[in-house]
Amino acid sequence: MRGMLVLYLPLFAALPVALLAAVLPVNSYRAQGIKALDCDGPASVLLFAVPALLIYGAGAILLYRKRSRRLHLVASLCCLLVLSSVGWNAVAALRESYGASSVEACA
């Protein structure tokens, strides 16, 4: 029982951070309906995305290796879903920040 608590407690604790990293807009101006470049960079997304990617990546690997129960396999797949959604938003933030039009306008 203690081993399950050690595996699942960090995942539950990091869930708000992961949800915030997946939901934060890549371009805050575009989210408000303004067609402008956001020169602040991807820091607002990556601030929450990097810890979530590390925690849920490690959780997916550790839970997959402990396949003794079906619950661990399902939890590993859920970690992969969270990992992919957070990763998708982080990559979109990096693309927005280092795109050709952004480099010229924000230099």
N, C-alpha and C positions, 0 to 999 in steps of 0.2 A: 504494500500500500504506500509506503514511504517513497519507493522508487517511482511510482506513478505520479505522486505529488511533485517530486523534483522535476519530472519531465513536463508536466502540464501547467504548473504554476507560472513559469516565465511566459508561456504562450498566452495564458489568460491575462497576465499583467501587461503584455505588450500589444494586446488587441486594440486599445484606443489609439496608440501610436501608429499602428498599421492602418487603421481605418482613416486616420487623418492624413497619412501619407498617400493613400489611394484616392482620397477625395479632393485634396487641395488642387486648385487650378494651376495649370502650367503657366499661363499668362493671365495675370490678374486684371489687366485692362480688357482683354477679350472676354473674360468672364462677366464683366460689367456691360459689355456691348460696345465698347470703344475699340476701333480698329487702330491700334497703336502697338509698338514694340515695348516689351517689358525689359528694361535694361538692368534690372536688379539681379538677374541671373537665376539659376536653379536652386539657390540656397534655401529658399523657403520650403521647397519640396524635399530636397536632399537632407535637410535637417532631421526630418522624421523618417525618411525612406531608408537611410543607411542603417540605423539601429534595427528597424523592422526587417530589412533584408537579412541582416546577420542573425537575428534571433530565429526567424522563421526558416531560414536556410539550414541552420544547425538543428532546429527542431524536426524538419523534414528528414534530414539524414539520420538523426538519432532514432526517431520513431520508426523509420523504415528498417533500420538494422535490428530493432526489437520486434520482429513480426510474430512474437509468441501469441499475441492476441489480435483478434480482428479489429479491435478498437484502435490499436496502434497504427494499423495500416490505413484506416479511415482518417485518423488524425493526421497522418503523414500526407495524405491526399489533400486534406483541408489546408495544411501548411503550404503545400505547393500552389493551391489556388490563391491564397493570400500573397504568397511570394510573387506569383506571376502578375497579379493586379498592381502591387506596389512597384514591381520592376518596370511594368509598362508605363506607369506614370513618371517614374524617375528617368527612364530613357526619353520620354517625350519632353521632359523639362530640359534635359541636356541637349536634345536636338533643337529645341526652341532657342536656347541660349547661344549655341554655337553654330547656328545657321548662317548662310551667306549674307542675308539682309541684316541680321542682328549684329554681325561682326562689323559691317560698314557703318551702321547707324549709331551703335553704342560705343564706338572706339574713342 
